[in-house]
Amino acid sequence: MDVILIAGFWLDGSSWSAQVPALEAAGHRVHTPTLPGLAPGDSTDVGLPDQIDAIVELIDRIDGPVVLAGHSGGGNVAWGAADARPDRVAHVVFVDSFPPPAGHLINDELPVVDGVIPFPSDRSAYFDDAEFADFTDEMLAEFEANAIPEPARVAPDPLILEDERRHAIPVTVLATAFPKEQIEQLIEAGHPMTTELDALAELTIIGLPTSHWPQLTKPEQTAQVLVEAANRAAGTDD
């Protein structure tokens, strides 16, 4: 099974380096693209549709079905690509994210500097402390030092969804900083953000209390969730 791992804001494809070996050991082919606007030399004049198109183009170059995994804002990219190619996507894993409804914006409140969104220097203004659970001081310093500014148009671009066949794709949500119980409560209450979750034919929610970046703070456990989803999609989960 081909597995495409899509990083969230401020990260490139290397952010999945701790998960790749486990997926490959399970027999899967792993792709860790760096989204447009984040690779060295890229123009930052790109929006969310450009990033979705890049994943769709990657899907089109692969023979057979794929599993998509999207972390944080990468979840919007994954779901947009699944909507564009519902017949090619066998499973979608949302890593501290969940399927966003049509028109959803990733975040239109992050500060823009010279056409990009750098990782905020004042973390407390934009993040809860829980989102940095399990980070050591050294890990956090490295994260901030390596954070890649995000193209400014990606954050406020509304997600366009057009093909309801996406609801037939099995979905796994890995809930970390946003707790599993809170997602279930929102679903029960019929919150507008859960309309896509409500429409899914198959949904699995896995709780893993840690930071918003579990691929960094709980790498083995995150890898296991990805392996299990890929195995299920490949029919080798026995």
C-alpha positions in Angstrom: 0.0 0.0 0.0 1.2 3.5 -0.8 1.0 5.8 2.1 1.2 9.6 1.7 2.1 11.5 4.9 1.2 15.2 4.8 2.8 17.5 7.3 1.0 20.4 9.0 2.1 24.0 9.2 5.8 24.9 9.6 6.9 21.3 8.8 8.3 19.6 5.7 8.2 15.9 4.8 11.2 15.1 7.1 8.9 15.6 10.1 7.6 12.0 9.5 11.1 10.5 9.6 10.3 8.5 12.8 7.2 6.9 11.3 8.7 5.9 7.9 10.7 2.9 9.1 7.7 1.2 10.8 5.6 1.7 7.7 8.2 0.3 5.4 8.9 -2.6 7.7 5.2 -3.5 7.4 5.6 -3.6 3.6 4.2 -0.2 2.7 5.6 2.3 0.3 5.9 5.7 2.0 5.8 9.2 0.4 6.6 12.3 2.5 6.1 15.2 0.2 7.0 18.7 1.3 4.0 20.9 0.3 4.4 23.7 -2.2 5.7 26.9 -0.6 7.8 25.1 2.0 10.7 23.6 0.1 13.9 25.7 -0.4 13.5 27.9 -3.4 9.7 27.6 -3.6 7.6 30.6 -4.3 5.4 31.3 -1.3 2.7 32.7 -3.6 0.6 29.5 -3.1 -2.7 28.8 -1.5 -4.5 25.7 -0.1 -5.7 24.6 -3.6 -2.1 24.5 -4.8 -1.1 22.2 -2.0 -4.2 20.0 -2.5 -3.3 19.8 -6.2 0.2 18.7 -5.4 -1.1 15.7 -3.4 -3.7 14.9 -6.2 -0.8 14.9 -8.7 1.1 12.5 -6.5 -1.9 10.2 -6.2 -2.2 10.2 -10.0 1.4 9.1 -10.4 0.9 6.1 -8.1 -0.6 2.9 -9.4 -3.4 1.6 -7.1 -5.1 2.9 -4.0 -3.4 5.1 -1.4 -3.7 5.9 2.3 -3.5 9.6 3.2 -2.4 10.9 6.6 -2.7 14.6 7.3 -1.4 16.3 10.4 -3.1 19.5 11.7 -3.6 21.8 8.7 -2.4 19.0 6.5 -5.7 17.4 7.3 -7.4 20.0 5.1 -5.0 19.1 2.4 -5.7 15.4 2.8 -9.4 15.8 2.8 -9.4 18.1 -0.2 -7.3 15.5 -2.1 -9.6 12.7 -0.9 -12.6 14.7 -2.2 -10.8 15.1 -5.6 -9.9 11.4 -5.8 -12.4 9.4 -3.7 -12.0 6.3 -5.9 -8.2 6.2 -5.3 -8.1 6.9 -1.5 -8.5 3.7 0.6 -8.2 5.4 4.1 -7.5 8.8 5.6 -5.8 9.3 8.9 -6.2 12.7 10.6 -3.4 13.4 13.1 -4.7 15.8 15.8 -7.2 17.0 13.2 -10.5 15.7 11.8 -12.3 16.0 8.4 -13.2 19.7 8.0 -16.5 20.8 6.5 -16.7 22.6 3.2 -15.6 26.3 3.6 -13.4 25.6 6.6 -10.4 27.8 7.1 -7.3 26.4 8.7 -6.6 29.5 10.7 -7.1 33.1 9.6 -5.8 34.6 12.9 -2.1 33.7 12.6 0.1 36.7 12.1 1.4 37.3 8.6 4.9 38.8 8.0 6.1 39.6 4.5 3.7 37.3 2.9 4.3 34.3 5.1 3.2 33.0 8.5 6.3 32.3 10.7 5.9 30.1 13.8 4.6 32.6 16.4 7.2 33.9 18.7 4.6 34.4 21.4 3.3 30.8 21.6 0.9 31.5 24.4 -1.1 33.9 22.3 -2.0 31.2 19.8 -1.6 27.8 21.5 -2.7 26.2 24.7 0.0 24.7 26.9 -1.5 21.3 26.3 -0.5 21.5 22.7 3.2 21.3 23.8 2.7 18.4 26.2 5.7 16.0 26.2 8.1 18.5 24.5 11.4 18.9 26.3 13.0 22.3 26.3 15.5 21.0 23.8 12.9 19.6 21.5 10.9 22.8 21.6 14.0 24.9 20.8 14.8 22.6 17.9 11.2 22.8 16.6 11.2 26.6 16.7 14.6 26.8 15.1 13.6 24.6 12.2 10.0 25.9 11.7 9.4 26.8 8.0 7.2 29.9 7.4 3.9 28.9 5.9 2.6 30.7 2.7 0.1 33.3 4.0 -2.7 32.3 1.6 -2.9 28.8 2.8 -4.3 29.6 6.3 -7.4 31.6 5.2 -8.2 29.7 2.0 -11.6 28.0 2.3 -11.7 24.3 1.7 -13.7 23.3 -1.4 -15.4 19.9 -1.2 -17.6 18.7 -4.1 -17.8 14.8 -4.2 -19.8 13.2 -1.4 -18.2 9.8 -2.3 -15.5 11.0 0.1 -17.8 10.0 3.0 -17.4 6.3 2.0 -13.6 6.4 2.7 -12.7 4.9 6.1 -11.3 7.5 8.4 -9.1 7.3 11.5 -8.7 10.3 13.8 -5.7 10.3 16.1 -6.8 12.6 18.9 -3.8 14.0 20.9 -3.9 17.6 22.2 -7.6 17.7 21.2 -9.0 14.9 23.3 -11.0 11.9 22.0 -13.7 12.5 24.5 -14.1 16.1 23.4 -14.5 15.1 19.8 -17.1 12.5 20.8 -19.0 15.2 22.8 -19.0 17.6 19.8 -20.4 14.8 17.6 -23.1 14.0 20.1 -24.0 17.7 20.3 -24.2 18.0 16.5 -21.5 20.7 16.4 -21.1 22.3 12.9 -17.5 21.3 12.8 -18.5 17.6 13.0 -20.7 17.5 9.9 -18.1 15.5 7.9 -17.6 13.2 10.8 -21.3 12.6 11.1 -21.5 11.7 7.4 -18.7 9.1 7.4 -19.6 5.5 6.8 -16.6 4.3 8.9 -14.9 6.3 11.7 -12.3 5.2 14.3 -11.2 7.7 16.9 -8.0 6.8 18.8 -7.0 8.8 21.9 -3.3 9.4 22.5 -2.8 12.2 25.1 0.3 14.1 24.0 1.2 17.3 22.1 -0.3 18.6 18.9 2.7 17.1 17.2 2.5 13.4 18.2 4.8 12.4 15.3 7.5 14.1 17.4 6.5 13.5 21.0 5.0 10.0 20.7 6.7 8.7 17.5 6.3 5.0 18.1 2.6 5.2 19.0 1.9 7.5 16.0 3.7 5.0 13.7 1.6 2.2 15.0 -1.7 4.0 14.3 -0.4 4.7 10.7 0.7 1.1 10.3 -2.7 -0.3 11.5 -4.6 2.0 9.1 -2.4 1.1 6.2 -2.7 -2.6 7.0 -6.5 -2.4 7.1 -6.5 -0.6 3.8 -4.3 -3.3 2.3 -6.3 -6.1 3.8 -3.4 -7.4 5.9 -4.7 -6.5 9.4 -5.3 -10.1 10.5 
